[in-house]
């Protein structure tokens, strides 16, 4: 890690926390309510990074602009909001990363595309809000990732230059946003990853296989 790095920023879903079980449960509850069999978590998990669009699309084979999509999207978000902390938890190995960061005195924060109405209760419910130096949601700025604005806002709020930040995420948009913001950008291979290009093709400075690899990169292992 560069000695000039002062702020470590994390994507939330799939990087810092495993929220896939609760998101999948919302989608499957909709399927069951319509007489359809629930989908295996393995089918829904990769699409968590694409939010309601991906979850509804996988569950019902429908896309934005199709008849009925907005109604399904709204129902999905309402169901998710009602149960967003049933199984969601910080990845066990990421707990160690955060503990090491806290012990070292290094600042860390969260930059997610998740809307604040969901981000706030999740972050507070997992007691991350008392530890994070900054939390930026998908609607905090006029733009969401892959636009660099959320990352630049996080750096600005902490009073750190973008060049002194590192961003870790599990989606191609995270890497695009981090690079556009001028930050060291790492790809988290333990995350959801989506269904597009392989993680090695995203252009990150480094692909991390595990959270422990992040500790080694941060020179805290």
N, C-alpha and C positions, 0 to 999 in steps of 0.2 A: 504494500500500500504506500502511496505517496505520503511523505512526511507532512505535506501541506494539507492533507485531508482533515477537515475539522468537523464535518457533518455527514453522517451515514443515513441515507434515506431509503425506506423500504416501500415497495408496493404492499398492499394489504392481503387481499385474497390470493391464496396460492403461493405467496412468498413468505409472509409473516404468520398468517393464520390459515387453518384448513376449514373453510366455510362450505365446502362442497356438499357435505351431508345435509345441511339445512336447506341449501338452495335446491338440491335434488329432491328433497322431501316436498318442497312446495310444488315443484313441477309434477311430481308423481301423484300428489294429492289431487291435482287437477285432472290427471288422467283417470284416476280411480273414480272420481266423481262423475266421469263421463263413460264409465263402464269399460275402461281400457286397463290393461295390465301395467303395473309400474315398470319402468325401465331400470336396468341394473345401474348402479352408481358409476361403474366403469364407462358407461355410454354417455353419461351426463357430465362427469367430472371434467373432461377436457374443455368443455364449453363454458365453464364458470367465468373465465376471463372476459367473455363477450357479453356478460350480464343477461338481462331479461331477454334480449334479442336472441342470444344463443340458446338459452335454456328453453324458451318457448318454441324456438325453431326446431330444436332436437326432439322435444316432447311431442310436437304436433305437426311437424313437416310444413311449417308456415313461415313466411318472412315478412318484414316490414313492407307495408303497401298492400298486402293481401287482405281480402275481406276477413274480418274477424280478428286480425292480429292485435289491434290496439286493445280490444276488450280482453283478450287472453293475457296480454302484457300487463294490463292493469290488475287483473285478478292474480296473476303470478306475484306481482310486487306486494299486494295486500296480504297474500298468504305467507310470503317470505317474512314480511315485517312482523307478522303475528308469532313467528317461531324462529327468529334469527339467532337465538342463543341456546337452542336445544342441544346441539352437538358441536357447534363451532368452538374451536380452541386454538391457541397458539401452537404451532408445530413444536413438538417436544424439544427437538434440537435447536430450534430458534429461541427457546427460553434460555438456553445456555448462552447463545450469542448475545441476547439482550442483557443478561446478567454480567457478561464480560465487558460489554460496552459501558454499562452503568458503573462497574467497579473501576474501569479505566478512566472514568470521567469524560469519555467521548460523548458528544451529543448525537442523538439519533431522532428520526421522525418518520412520519408516514405520509405518502402521497398516493392516493387511490382514485380510481374513476367511480367508485361507489358514491352514490348521492349521500349528502350529509344526514338525511333522515334515517339512513341505515348505518352509516359510518359511526355517528356519535354513540348510539346505544351499544354497538358492537365493541367499540374501543373502550367505552366506559365499563361495559359489562365484563370485559376481560382485564380491566384495571390497567390498561395501557396508557390512559390519558394522564395519569400522574407521573409517568416516566418519559413520555415522548416530548421532545422540545417543540414539536410542531406537528399538526395534523391537517392535511389538505385533502378535501373531498373532491369528487368529480364536478360539483357545482360551486366550488369556492371561487373559481375564476371563470371568466366567460368561455374558456376553452378547457377541454379535457385531453388527456393523452390520446394520441401521440404528439399533440402540441406541447411545447416545452413550458408553457405558462404556469401550470401547477407546480412544476419543479422549481422554476425561478421564483415563484411566490414563496415557496417553503424556505429557500435560501435567504430571500429578502427578510422574511419575518424573524429569522434567527440572527440575521446580520452577518451572513457568511457569503463570500463570493462563490459563484457557481463552480469555478475551477477548483474550489476547496471542498467540493462535495462528491460523494459517490452514491449512485443509485442502483438498487438491486430489484429486479422484477422478473416475472415468469411469463411475460407476454411480449410478442414482437413490438407492440405499441410502447411498452415500457422502455425498451432499448432505443426505439426511435426518439422518444421524448428525452431520454437521458443524453443521447448524443447531440440532439438539437439544442439542449440546454448547456452544452459544453461541460458536462460532468463525466467523470469516470463511470462507466456503465457496465454492470455485471448481470448476466442472465442466470436465473435460478432454475436449474434442471429438475429440482424436486417438485416444481409447481405444476400448474394445469396445462400450460403450453399451447393450448388451442389445436387447430387442425390445419394450420397453414404450413409455411416453410419450417424445416427442422431448425431447432434452436441454434445449431452451429452456423446457420446462414443469416442470423439476425444482425451480425456485425458488432456484437458486444465486445468490450475489451477483453473479457474473460467469461467463460462458461463455468459455473460452479456446480459440481455434481451433488454436493450436500451442504447443509449449513455449516458443518465442521470445516469444509473447504473455505467457507467465508471467514471463519475464525482464523484460519491459517493465512488467508490473504490479508486480513486486517492485522496480522502479527500479534494476535491475542491468544493463540492456541498454546 
